[in-house]
Amino acid sequence: MANRQSLALVVDDEPDICELLTLTLRRMEVHCHTAATLSDAQQLLRDNNYDFCLTDMRLPDGNGLQLVRHIQESGGDGGLPVAVITAHGNMESAIRALKMGAFDFVSKPVDLERLRSLVQLALRLGRKKNQPLQESDSSQLLLGESDNMHRLRRQIAKVARSDAPVYISGESGSGKELVARAIHAQGARAEQPFVPINCGAIPAELMESEFFGHKKGSFTGAHKDKPGLFQSAAGGTLFLDEVADLPLDMQVKLLRAIQEKSIRPVGASQEIPIDVRILSATHKDLTREVAEGSFRSDLYYRINVIEIAVPPLRERTGDIPLLAETIMQRIADNAGVAPPQISRGALDALKKYAFPGNVRQLENTLERAFTLSDQRVIRAEDLLLDREPTPSPTPTPEDAVAEAIPQHSTTMELYPGQFDPSHYRSLDEFLQNIERSAIEEALAETRWNRTAAAQKLGISFRSLRYRLKKLGLE
């Protein structure tokens, strides 16, 4: 607890409920002021500095949403954490309150254990309010001095002061997980687990067990109880990456878990309460997915209470020199060598390139240049940007007509060594496969004499050693 006793404002016109709430908070060593009307609450807010506010949605002279708006307008981004009490099942009002800036909500009848958890989070957030992030936090990787990166960091700081679900949109490789980790690091749950999960990487038949856990004997192979991802993230943050890849039946179960704040492990007879913050992301257009019927609209509105858009790299090219320097330093540190310099020509080439794969593609490009170059300076030709995939132009109606007409003169057949998307998941996998084959062949011809193999490949021994480690050939 803080040095002074925490002070809360409880706003409710029902004396019995007000007494129950204040008694619960006092047992947590939180002193309370009470108000029965919106106007009384606004007067108390002007006269006192509170650490937390809890308000009923229905008040004699207004409603809780008006109080949330008043607190947000008077407190700004670092304002007072306020939670609203809603009627059971009235998710629409709860979501409206969260969108307006409420910290969280509780439903009637109030679950006192849930209330205590909510208050602890709000008070913890107040203590973190003026603490700067440490260098080890993920937000340090959100580098850049462009306007949209400054805006992104301001948005992160603002939503971190809430416990509302956040949807992070952006292209592949733009840094959506870094944003999620920064929100977690700046929020009240920072000391608890951050559990990321790629929703598209879990087999459909195992998805419910992975999310909610299972009981021993609930299915073949369930030899013991297993906690799910929700339990693993208890008290912390669950990051649902590529949430659009969830099958519809799992979307229904996820929606219930989020709304009821409880889950039922596979094979269990009772639900268990959960306390996690939900952050989600996908590179797909969720509004289009909803319109096409592949994503439930009710789940969309539940996870998209607050949306943060991560800018693509091509919209912040001025940040590329700083990103490139930082990435190259990390690559060199991992290899145990001093980082090479990046020439002005190489930086200019990087700034002119569109980077459809965003920061992730920039990392791959620099890692390849570091591996292939034997010089102390990375030059433009070392980047091999002419071999990178370029974004396909948006098709026009004329393109569609032309595509429908056979064009025998433009037919292109694959030749050995050409990249075939049907055989490789990415260009990087294709290039690594070529690199691995060349190294294995050179090692076989030299009977695994690495010095001789490096000479045969025309690279330094240091470069060969780095590649062997990277490709798992040591």
Secondary structure, 3 states (H helix, E strand, C coil): CCCCCEEEEEECCCHHHHHHHHHHHHCCCEEEEEECCHHHHHHHHHHCCCCEEEEECEECCEEHHHHHHHHHHHHHHHCCCEEEEECCCCHHHHHHHHHHCCCEEEECCCCHHHHHHHHHHHHHHHHHCCCCCCCCCHHHHCCCCCHHHHHHHHHHHHHCCCCCCEEEECCCCCCHHHHHHHHHHHCCCCCCCEEEEEHHHCCHHHHHHHHHCECCCCCCCCCCCECCHHHHCCCCEEEEECHHHCCHHHHHHHHHHHHHCEECCECCCCCEECCCEEEEEECCCHHHHHHCCCCCHHHHHHHCCEEEECCCHHHCHHHHHHHHHHHHHHHHHHHCCCCCEECHHHHHHHHHCCCCCHHHHHHHHHHHHHHHCCCCEECHHHHCHHHCCCCCCCCCHHHHHHHHCCCHHHCCCCCCCCCCCCCCCCHHHHHHHHHHHHHHHHHHHCCCCHHHHHHHHCCCHHHHHHHHHHHCCC
